[in-house]
Amino acid sequence: MENDEKKQISYGKLMQKKDFDDNAFIPNNVRDKLKSSPYYLFIFIPAEDLIKLSIFPCQNNDVKKILIRLKEFSPDLVKGISDVLKKFNLDVGTIHTTGLCFEAINCFYETYVDATTLREENISIEKVRDEFLNVQRVKEVKILEITAE
């Protein structure tokens, strides 16, 4: 498990509004601060002695996590990734983005996106993955479905 954790920065979970509203773990005063949405994306970022939790209201349940393993960070790399997101209109639906190097050779960039545009414009996940793989210094790309239970 520890080895798997070093292969991504965060873990996402989508929750339907009904389950979110029924969840006793989230205090009412916190829940009231979030806008009402049909879904909520929970992103867990584990660290040494804690786990950071972020909650993002979402309008639909078509959320993808794009996990990119990098050779190294550079301004050109970030621009290349940004250009791919723009090409497929995923920049408009970006929910959360982060990047991190665990060690000099273990660098990742990941972004959670509302993938409605891909479905509506009939763009395949493979095409998006291939575009990211064409960016210099990108080693590997995984596109994961974030689902609600």
BADRENMAR-685824 format. One record per residue (C-alpha): residue number from 1; residue in one letter; z, y, x. Coordinates in Angstrom, 2 decimals. Each point is the difference from the previous one (the first is absolute). Example, Ala and Ser with C-alpha at 12.3 -4.5 7.8 and 13.67 -1.06 7.14 Angstrom:
<nodes>
(node 1; 'A'; (7.80; -4.50; 12.30)),
(node 2; 'S'; (-0.66; 3.44; 1.37)),
</nodes>
This chain:
<nodes>
(node 1; 'M'; (0.00; 0.00; 0.00)),
(node 2; 'E'; (0.89; 2.47; 2.78)),
(node 3; 'N'; (-3.45; -0.54; 1.53)),
(node 4; 'D'; (-1.66; 0.73; -3.37)),
(node 5; 'E'; (2.00; 3.22; -0.32)),
(node 6; 'K'; (-1.56; 1.29; 3.22)),
(node 7; 'K'; (-3.45; -0.46; -1.51)),
(node 8; 'Q'; (0.52; 2.76; -2.56)),
(node 9; 'I'; (2.14; 3.06; -0.39)),
(node 10; 'S'; (0.92; -0.27; -3.66)),
(node 11; 'Y'; (-0.06; -2.25; -3.03)),
(node 12; 'G'; (-1.09; 1.15; -3.43)),
(node 13; 'K'; (0.89; -1.11; -3.49)),
(node 14; 'L'; (-1.37; 1.30; -3.28)),
(node 15; 'M'; (2.22; 0.17; -3.07)),
(node 16; 'Q'; (-0.96; 0.60; -3.63)),
(node 17; 'K'; (1.69; 2.89; -1.81)),
(node 18; 'K'; (1.95; -2.33; -2.30)),
(node 19; 'D'; (1.52; -1.86; 2.96)),
(node 20; 'F'; (0.67; 3.28; 1.79)),
(node 21; 'D'; (1.78; 1.43; -3.04)),
(node 22; 'D'; (2.04; -3.20; -0.48)),
(node 23; 'N'; (1.04; -0.18; 3.67)),
(node 24; 'A'; (3.71; 0.76; 0.26)),
(node 25; 'F'; (-0.20; 0.36; 3.79)),
(node 26; 'I'; (-1.69; 3.41; -0.23)),
(node 27; 'P'; (2.46; 2.65; -1.17)),
(node 28; 'N'; (-1.07; 2.00; -3.08)),
(node 29; 'N'; (0.22; 3.33; 1.85)),
(node 30; 'V'; (-2.49; -1.33; 2.59)),
(node 31; 'R'; (-2.27; -1.52; -2.64)),
(node 32; 'D'; (-0.03; 3.32; -1.91)),
(node 33; 'K'; (-1.36; 1.81; 3.08)),
(node 34; 'L'; (-3.12; -2.19; 0.11)),
(node 35; 'K'; (-2.85; 0.84; -2.32)),
(node 36; 'S'; (-0.70; -2.53; -2.69)),
(node 37; 'S'; (-2.80; -2.40; 0.94)),
(node 38; 'P'; (-1.21; -3.40; -1.15)),
(node 39; 'Y'; (0.72; -1.45; 3.48)),
(node 40; 'Y'; (2.18; 0.69; 3.02)),
(node 41; 'L'; (-0.83; -0.99; 3.56)),
(node 42; 'F'; (3.02; -0.92; 2.11)),
(node 43; 'I'; (-0.57; 0.16; 3.75)),
(node 44; 'F'; (2.60; -1.62; 2.25)),
(node 45; 'I'; (0.04; 0.97; 3.68)),
(node 46; 'P'; (2.38; -2.23; 1.98)),
(node 47; 'A'; (1.76; 1.37; 3.08)),
(node 48; 'E'; (2.67; -1.45; 2.27)),
(node 49; 'D'; (3.05; 0.52; -2.25)),
(node 50; 'L'; (-1.50; 1.33; -3.22)),
(node 51; 'I'; (-2.91; -0.09; -2.38)),
(node 52; 'K'; (-1.57; 3.23; -1.19)),
(node 53; 'L'; (-1.18; -0.15; -3.61)),
(node 54; 'S'; (-2.51; 2.42; -1.49)),
(node 55; 'I'; (-1.10; 0.00; -3.65)),
(node 56; 'F'; (-3.39; 1.39; -1.05)),
(node 57; 'P'; (-1.09; 0.43; -3.65)),
(node 58; 'C'; (-3.48; -1.54; -0.54)),
(node 59; 'Q'; (-2.44; 0.36; -2.85)),
(node 60; 'N'; (-1.40; -3.54; 0.26)),
(node 61; 'N'; (0.66; -3.36; 1.59)),
(node 62; 'D'; (-3.07; -0.06; 2.26)),
(node 63; 'V'; (1.82; 0.69; 3.28)),
(node 64; 'K'; (-1.19; -1.27; 3.36)),
(node 65; 'K'; (1.71; 0.11; 3.36)),
(node 66; 'I'; (-2.38; 0.50; 2.91)),
(node 67; 'L'; (1.64; -1.34; 3.16)),
(node 68; 'I'; (-1.81; 0.85; 3.22)),
(node 69; 'R'; (0.97; -1.40; 3.40)),
(node 70; 'L'; (-0.92; 2.39; 2.78)),
(node 71; 'K'; (-0.68; -0.22; 3.70)),
(node 72; 'E'; (1.70; 3.40; 0.34)),
(node 73; 'F'; (0.49; 3.26; -1.90)),
(node 74; 'S'; (-2.30; 2.93; 0.70)),
(node 75; 'P'; (-1.23; 3.09; -1.89)),
(node 76; 'D'; (-3.49; -1.54; -0.24)),
(node 77; 'L'; (1.43; -3.16; -1.52)),
(node 78; 'V'; (1.92; 1.92; -2.67)),
(node 79; 'K'; (-3.14; 2.03; -0.79)),
(node 80; 'G'; (-2.06; -3.20; -0.24)),
(node 81; 'I'; (2.47; -1.55; -2.44)),
(node 82; 'S'; (0.08; 3.23; -2.03)),
(node 83; 'D'; (-3.81; 0.05; -0.13)),
(node 84; 'V'; (-0.08; -3.55; -1.42)),
(node 85; 'L'; (2.60; 0.90; -2.65)),
(node 86; 'K'; (-2.12; 3.03; -0.98)),
(node 87; 'K'; (-3.23; -2.01; -0.05)),
(node 88; 'F'; (1.42; -2.26; -2.73)),
(node 89; 'N'; (1.95; 2.77; -1.78)),
(node 90; 'L'; (3.25; -1.74; 0.92)),
(node 91; 'D'; (1.39; 3.19; 1.51)),
(node 92; 'V'; (0.43; 1.37; -3.54)),
(node 93; 'G'; (2.02; -3.08; -0.98)),
(node 94; 'T'; (2.16; -0.22; 3.11)),
(node 95; 'I'; (3.59; -0.71; -1.00)),
(node 96; 'H'; (1.70; -0.49; 3.38)),
(node 97; 'T'; (-1.16; -0.16; 3.63)),
(node 98; 'T'; (1.83; -0.78; 3.22)),
(node 99; 'G'; (-0.68; -1.15; 3.54)),
(node 100; 'L'; (2.22; -1.49; 2.67)),
(node 101; 'C'; (-0.09; -1.72; 3.37)),
(node 102; 'F'; (2.66; -2.71; 0.35)),
(node 103; 'E'; (-0.97; -0.38; 3.63)),
(node 104; 'A'; (-2.88; 1.53; 1.90)),
(node 105; 'I'; (-2.19; -2.93; -1.05)),
(node 106; 'N'; (1.26; -0.46; -3.57)),
(node 107; 'C'; (-1.28; 3.08; -1.90)),
(node 108; 'F'; (-0.68; 0.19; -3.73)),
(node 109; 'Y'; (-1.24; 2.49; -2.55)),
(node 110; 'E'; (0.45; -0.75; -3.66)),
(node 111; 'T'; (-0.74; 1.77; -3.22)),
(node 112; 'Y'; (0.64; -0.80; -3.64)),
(node 113; 'V'; (-2.80; 1.18; -2.27)),
(node 114; 'D'; (-0.87; 0.09; -3.67)),
(node 115; 'A'; (-3.10; -2.19; 0.13)),
(node 116; 'T'; (-1.34; 0.93; -3.45)),
(node 117; 'T'; (-2.97; 1.74; 1.64)),
(node 118; 'L'; (-1.06; -3.23; 1.72)),
(node 119; 'R'; (0.03; -1.89; -3.27)),
(node 120; 'E'; (-1.74; 2.76; -1.97)),
(node 121; 'E'; (-2.74; 0.43; 2.62)),
(node 122; 'N'; (-0.28; -3.76; 0.59)),
(node 123; 'I'; (0.80; 0.26; 3.73)),
(node 124; 'S'; (1.09; -3.26; 1.59)),
(node 125; 'I'; (3.14; -0.36; 2.07)),
(node 126; 'E'; (-2.14; -1.63; 2.69)),
(node 127; 'K'; (-2.14; 3.15; 0.28)),
(node 128; 'V'; (3.11; 2.16; 0.41)),
(node 129; 'R'; (1.44; -2.41; 2.58)),
(node 130; 'D'; (-3.27; -0.01; 1.98)),
(node 131; 'E'; (-0.06; 3.82; 0.09)),
(node 132; 'F'; (3.53; 0.09; 1.41)),
(node 133; 'L'; (-0.92; -2.65; 2.58)),
(node 134; 'N'; (-2.81; 2.29; 1.22)),
(node 135; 'V'; (2.53; 2.69; 0.97)),
(node 136; 'Q'; (0.64; 0.04; 3.77)),
(node 137; 'R'; (3.33; -1.48; 1.09)),
(node 138; 'V'; (0.47; -1.99; -3.24)),
(node 139; 'K'; (0.81; -3.65; 0.75)),
(node 140; 'E'; (0.59; -1.52; -3.43)),
(node 141; 'V'; (0.03; 1.07; -3.65)),
(node 142; 'K'; (1.75; -1.67; -2.92)),
(node 143; 'I'; (-0.21; 1.29; -3.55)),
(node 144; 'L'; (2.85; -1.30; -2.11)),
(node 145; 'E'; (0.35; 0.05; -3.78)),
(node 146; 'I'; (3.29; 1.54; -1.13)),
(node 147; 'T'; (0.88; -1.57; -3.31)),
(node 148; 'A'; (2.54; 0.43; -2.76)),
(node 149; 'E'; (1.99; -3.03; -1.03)),
</nodes>
